Amino acid sequence: MFMDMPPAFACKVVRVHDGDGPLWCRSGQKIRVAGVQAPDFTSAEPCRQRRTGYVCDDAAAKRAQMVATELTLNRRLSCQPVDRSYSRIVARCTLPDGRSLSCALLAAGAAQRWDRYWRRYRMGECL
C-alpha cells in the first residue's frame, strides 16, 4: 500500500477499458479495481509478455468489459484508494446501491478473486 494515501473520493465513470480497469473518472483519475483480475484481451500487455496467471481470451475479456460497463458507466462510485499500479489508483469502490464493485464483478463471473491482493487490501467477504 502506498504511504501518502489520498482520501476517499467520488468517481463518475466516463469510460471502461476492461473488467478490472482502468475505469476513467470524469475528474481524471484512472482506477484499477482492487482485489480482482478479469480476463485480458490477447493484445493486452500482460498477454503479450506471457505472464503466468493471466487469462488471455478476447471473448471472455469482452464479456468482462461489458459487465463492468453495465455496472459503472455514467454512475457515481465511492472509492477508497489502497495502492497505485502504474498511473492508476487501485481502489475499493462501492456502487451507488451500496455493493462492492469487486464483489459485483465476482458475482457476475466477470472477474476472479486475486487472492494475493484480496488479502493485501483487506477486501473482506462478499455478501
C-alpha positions in Angstrom: 0.0 0.0 0.0 1.3 3.5 -0.7 2.2 5.7 2.2 0.6 9.0 1.2 -2.9 7.5 1.0 -5.2 10.0 -0.7 -8.7 10.4 0.9 -11.8 8.6 -0.4 -13.2 10.2 -3.5 -16.3 10.0 -5.8 -15.8 8.8 -9.3 -18.3 9.5 -12.1 -17.3 6.8 -14.6 -17.0 8.0 -18.2 -15.0 5.2 -19.8 -14.3 1.5 -19.0 -11.2 -0.2 -20.5 -11.8 -3.8 -19.3 -13.3 -5.8 -16.5 -10.8 -4.7 -13.8 -9.9 -1.3 -15.1 -8.9 1.2 -15.7 -12.1 3.0 -15.1 -11.8 6.6 -16.1 -13.4 9.1 -13.8 -14.8 12.4 -15.1 -12.3 14.1 -12.7 -9.4 12.5 -14.5 -8.4 9.7 -12.1 -7.9 6.2 -13.5 -9.0 3.3 -11.3 -7.7 -0.3 -11.1 -10.4 -2.3 -9.3 -8.9 -3.8 -6.1 -8.6 -7.5 -5.4 -9.8 -8.9 -8.7 -8.5 -10.0 -12.0 -10.5 -10.1 -15.2 -9.6 -11.8 -18.5 -7.3 -9.7 -20.7 -7.6 -9.1 -24.4 -4.9 -11.0 -26.3 -3.4 -7.7 -27.3 -3.0 -6.6 -23.6 0.4 -6.0 -22.3 0.3 -8.9 -19.7 -0.7 -11.3 -22.5 2.0 -10.1 -24.9 4.5 -10.7 -22.1 3.0 -14.1 -21.5 3.0 -13.6 -17.7 1.7 -16.6 -15.8 -1.7 -16.3 -14.1 -3.2 -14.1 -16.8 -6.2 -15.3 -18.8 -5.9 -14.1 -22.3 -9.3 -14.7 -24.1 -10.9 -12.0 -26.3 -14.4 -13.3 -25.8 -14.1 -13.5 -22.0 -12.4 -10.1 -21.9 -15.2 -8.5 -23.9 -17.8 -10.0 -21.6 -16.0 -8.8 -18.5 -15.7 -5.3 -20.1 -19.4 -5.3 -20.8 -20.3 -6.3 -17.3 -18.0 -3.7 -15.8 -19.5 -1.1 -18.2 -23.1 -2.1 -17.2 -22.2 -1.8 -13.5 -20.3 1.5 -13.7 -20.7 3.7 -16.8 -22.2 7.1 -16.0 -22.6 6.1 -12.4 -21.1 7.7 -9.3 -18.8 5.3 -7.3 -17.4 5.9 -3.9 -13.8 4.8 -3.9 -11.1 4.3 -1.2 -7.6 4.2 -2.6 -5.5 1.3 -1.4 -2.4 1.4 -3.7 -1.0 2.5 -7.0 -0.4 0.4 -10.2 1.3 2.3 -13.0 -0.6 5.5 -13.5 -3.8 4.1 -11.9 -5.2 4.3 -8.4 -6.0 0.9 -7.0 -9.2 1.3 -5.1 -12.0 -0.4 -3.3 -15.1 1.1 -4.8 -18.8 0.9 -3.8 -21.6 1.1 -6.4 -24.5 3.5 -5.9 -26.6 0.7 -4.4 -24.0 0.0 -1.7 -22.5 -3.2 -3.2 -18.7 -3.6 -3.5 -17.7 -3.3 -7.2 -15.2 -6.1 -6.7 -17.8 -8.4 -5.3 -20.3 -7.5 -8.0 -17.7 -8.4 -10.7 -17.1 -11.7 -9.0 -20.8 -12.5 -8.6 -21.3 -11.8 -12.3 -18.5 -14.1 -13.3 -16.6 -11.2 -15.0 -13.5 -11.5 -12.8 -11.8 -13.8 -10.4 -10.6 -13.1 -6.9 -6.9 -12.4 -6.9 -6.1 -13.8 -3.5 -2.7 -12.2 -3.1 -4.2 -8.7 -3.5 -7.5 -9.5 -1.9 -5.7 -10.3 1.4 -3.2 -7.4 0.9 -6.0 -4.8 0.5 -8.2 -6.4 3.3 -11.1 -6.8 1.0 -13.3 -8.8 3.4 -16.1 -11.2 2.4 -18.6 -10.7 -0.3 -22.2 -10.8 0.9 
